[in-house]
Amino acid sequence: MREGSSTANYLVSVGVPVLAVGVVGSVIGAGWVSQPSGIFFSASMGLVWASAISSMVYAISTLNIPFSILAPLTYTNALVSIALSATIFGEWQSLNLLKVISGAVLIVSGASVVGTTKL
């Protein structure tokens, strides 16, 4: 990264505090209670998150893309989250489609404007 840290070092530096908070929360809270499917989905989420962060670090450090351009594009993850939760968990029934579509249009519009910005 530009600040003198490798991608792997960055992921470890972020991951260790996340693990510590999880352990403390497990000790203070209800303990380690989870089903195998919950562990699978949590581990999958962690792998996807690490891949996304690694891609962002690569874009910033190697491709020299300014964070001011990259950050707004990351907000499109809300669209993926809504689509997955609506289809996988059946939450589409409780969605206010007008608000979801309005928000999606704003997110895509903003990402389009930022994506066409000259470096």
N, C-alpha and C positions, 0 to 999 in steps of 0.2 A: 504494500500500500504506500501511498505517498508519505505517510507518517513514519515509515521505516519498519513496518511490521509485515510479515508474510501472511498469506491468507490462512494457512493452517494455524499460525500463532493467534490470529484474530479469532478464529472459531473456538480455539481452546480457551482463550481469555474470556470469551463470552459464555461458553458452555459450562465452565467450572462454577461461576456464580449462579447460573441457572440450576445446575445440579445441587448446589448448596441450599438454595432457596427451596427446592423440592424436598430435600432431606429434612430441613427444618420444618417445613410445612407438614411433612409426614409424621414427624415426632410430636409436634404441637397439636396437629389435627387428629383425625380418626385413625391414623396409622396407615400402613401400606395395605390398602384394600383395592384390589383390581382384578378384573377378569382377564384372561389371555387376549380376548379381542380388544380390550381397552389398552393393554400394553402394546399390542400390534399397531393400533391406530396412533398411539402416542409416539412410538418409535418411527412410524412412517411420517408423521408430521415433522419430527425432528430432522429426518433425512431430507425431506422436501425443503424445510426452512434452511438447513445448512447449504443445500444446493443453491437456493435463491441468494443467500448472503454471499456465497462464493462467486456467483455470477455478477453480483453487484460490485464486489471487490475487484474482480477481473476488469469490469467495465471502467471503474474509476482508475485503477492503477495501470493497467496495460493499454487500454483504449483511450485513456485520458478524457473520458466523458465527465463533464462537470456534474457534481452532485445536484446542482440546481436544476439540471435537465433530467437526471436520473430519478430523483425523489418523486416527482409527480407521476411518473410512469409506474411506480410501485403501488400506487393507489388502485390500480386496476385489479389487484388481488381481491378486492372486495367483490368484484363481479364473479370471480371464480368461486369464492366462498359462498355467495348467494346461490349460484347455480348448483354447486355440490350439495349444499344443505337442502335446497328445494327438491332435488331429485333423489339423493341417497336417503335422507331422513324424512322425506315426505312433508317438508315444511311449506310447500308451495300453497297449501290450503289456507295458511294463516298470513300470507303475504298480501300487502296492499299493493297491487300491481301498478297502480298509477305512480305511487312513490318510488317503487323499485325501478320502473322504466324511466322516470324523471331523473333519478340518481344515476342510472346507467348512462343516460344520454349526457349528463354533465361530466361524468368521469371520462367517457370516451372522447367528448369534445375537448376537455382539458388535456388529455394525453395526446390527442391529435395536434393541438396547438403547440405543445411542448416538443412533441416528436418532430415537428417541421422546423424547429428553431435551428438556426445555423450555429455551428460550433466555432 
